[in-house]
Amino acid sequence: MDAADLAGEQKKAQERGQTIAFVDESDFYRLPSVVRTWAPAGQTPVARGSLRRLHLSVISAAIPDGRLYLTMKDKAYTAPDVVLFLKHLLALIPGELVVIWDGSNIHRGPVVEEFLATAQGQRITTNQLPGYAPELNPDEWVWKHLKRVGLRNLSCPGLDDLRKALRRAVVRLQRRQHVVAAFVQHVYGV
């Protein structure tokens, strides 16, 4: 899907009263994604703490008008979790929904297919991005922004602290809808 495809898809969606949603998942870890730091000359800074791989899994939908919908949990997302997220979107977004996402197994599982065949699931049309092409999903820019701007240099002692910090960063981003809309503009130029 290129800019022309998305422009055509967006025009068709508007004519039909549909909303386009770019959906993707990511993980956030307690250890910081260090962007830049400083220390006195000759004293290399050292991050101390447990290196256990505790993390939060997050799924979100970026809407071209700048809205951002997001949920998180302590374990990796599965196909049933994706169905719950789709139901969440349907409850928040009126009308039909065009979901554009990658070809992950959790997007194509039988549980998802069964849901899409239900009366509620009929409100959703899905489009799969080609192969491994994260650069075509504006939601990837949401993750980069949250990790590099919202949570940069942040080290959390526990998952609850990470959850609170991530929620604050998400709320800040949701209030700046022009930034999310710019991610779609950056990728597709529409």
C-alpha positions in Angstrom: 0.0 0.0 0.0 1.5 3.3 -1.1 0.4 6.9 -0.7 -1.9 6.7 -3.7 -3.5 3.5 -2.5 -4.1 5.0 1.0 -5.5 8.2 -0.5 -8.0 6.2 -2.6 -8.8 4.0 0.4 -9.3 7.0 2.6 -11.6 8.7 0.0 -13.7 5.5 -0.3 -13.8 5.1 3.5 -15.1 8.7 3.9 -17.7 8.1 1.2 -18.9 5.0 3.0 -18.7 6.6 6.5 -15.8 4.2 7.5 -12.9 5.0 9.7 -9.4 3.8 8.9 -7.3 2.4 11.8 -3.7 1.4 11.6 -3.1 -1.3 14.2 0.1 -2.6 15.6 1.6 -4.1 18.8 4.8 -3.3 20.7 6.5 -4.1 24.0 7.8 -1.6 26.6 10.5 -2.7 29.1 11.5 -1.4 32.5 15.0 -0.7 31.4 15.5 2.7 29.8 15.9 3.3 26.1 18.7 5.7 26.6 18.6 8.5 24.1 21.4 10.7 25.5 22.9 11.2 28.9 25.9 12.9 30.5 28.4 12.2 33.3 31.5 13.8 34.6 34.6 13.1 32.5 36.0 9.7 33.1 32.9 8.4 35.0 30.8 6.3 32.7 27.2 6.2 33.9 25.9 2.7 34.8 22.3 1.7 35.0 21.8 -0.7 37.9 18.9 -3.0 38.4 17.4 -6.3 37.6 17.7 -7.4 34.0 14.6 -9.6 34.1 12.6 -9.2 30.9 9.4 -8.0 32.6 7.5 -5.9 30.1 4.2 -4.4 29.1 2.6 -5.4 25.8 0.7 -2.7 24.1 -1.7 -2.7 21.1 -2.9 0.5 19.5 -4.9 2.0 16.6 -3.8 5.2 15.0 -6.5 7.0 13.1 -5.5 9.4 10.3 -7.4 12.3 12.0 -5.0 12.0 15.0 -7.0 9.9 17.4 -5.1 7.1 19.2 -6.7 4.1 21.0 -4.5 1.9 23.1 -4.7 -0.9 25.6 -1.9 -2.7 27.5 -1.3 -5.9 29.5 1.5 -7.7 31.3 1.8 -10.6 28.8 2.2 -10.9 25.1 -1.0 -10.4 23.0 -2.7 -13.4 21.5 -5.5 -13.7 18.9 -8.2 -13.6 21.6 -6.7 -10.4 22.9 -6.8 -8.9 19.4 -10.5 -9.8 19.2 -11.0 -7.9 22.6 -9.2 -4.9 21.2 -11.3 -4.9 18.0 -14.4 -5.0 20.2 -13.0 -2.1 22.2 -12.5 -0.1 18.9 -16.0 -0.9 17.8 -17.4 0.3 21.1 -15.5 3.6 20.7 -15.8 4.3 17.0 -19.2 4.5 15.3 -19.8 3.1 11.9 -17.6 0.8 9.9 -13.9 0.3 10.5 -11.1 -0.4 8.0 -8.3 -2.0 10.0 -4.8 -1.9 8.3 -2.2 -4.1 10.0 0.7 -6.4 9.4 0.5 -10.2 8.7 1.2 -11.3 12.3 -0.2 -14.7 13.2 -2.3 -13.1 15.9 -4.1 -11.1 13.3 -4.9 -14.1 11.1 -5.8 -16.7 13.7 -9.1 -18.7 13.6 -10.4 -16.8 16.6 -10.0 -13.5 14.8 -11.6 -14.9 11.6 -14.5 -16.3 13.6 -15.1 -12.9 15.2 -14.9 -11.1 11.8 -17.6 -13.4 10.5 -20.0 -12.4 13.4 -22.6 -9.7 13.0 -20.4 -7.4 15.2 -17.3 -8.3 13.2 -19.0 -7.4 9.9 -18.4 -3.7 10.8 -14.7 -4.4 10.2 -12.8 -4.7 6.9 -9.2 -5.7 7.2 -6.3 -4.9 4.9 -2.9 -6.5 5.4 0.3 -4.6 4.8 2.8 -6.3 2.5 5.4 -8.7 4.0 7.5 -7.2 6.7 7.0 -3.5 6.1 6.9 -1.6 9.4 7.7 1.6 7.5 4.2 1.4 6.0 2.4 1.4 9.4 2.1 4.9 11.0 1.6 3.1 14.3 5.3 2.3 14.3 5.9 6.1 14.7 3.7 6.0 17.7 6.0 3.5 19.3 9.1 5.4 18.3 7.7 8.6 19.8 6.6 7.0 23.0 10.0 5.2 23.5 12.2 8.1 22.4 10.3 11.0 23.6 7.6 9.9 26.2 9.8 7.4 28.1 13.3 8.3 27.2 16.0 7.7 29.8 13.3 6.3 32.2 14.1 3.3 34.4 11.2 1.9 36.4 11.7 -0.2 39.5 8.5 -2.2 38.7 5.8 -2.8 36.1 3.3 -0.7 38.0 5.7 2.3 37.7 6.2 1.6 34.0 2.4 1.3 33.5 1.9 4.7 35.1 4.6 6.4 33.2 3.4 4.8 29.9 -0.2 5.9 30.6 1.0 9.5 31.2 3.0 9.5 28.0 0.0 8.1 26.0 -2.3 10.7 27.5 0.1 13.5 26.5 0.3 12.0 22.9 -3.5 11.6 22.7 -3.9 15.3 23.6 -1.6 16.2 20.7 -3.7 14.7 17.9 -1.7 16.7 15.3 1.3 14.6 16.1 -0.4 11.3 15.5 -2.0 12.8 12.3 1.6 13.8 11.3 2.7 10.2 11.6 0.1 9.2 8.9 1.1 12.2 6.8 4.8 11.3 7.1 4.2 7.7 5.9 1.6 8.3 3.2 1.7 12.0 2.5 -2.1 12.3 2.7 
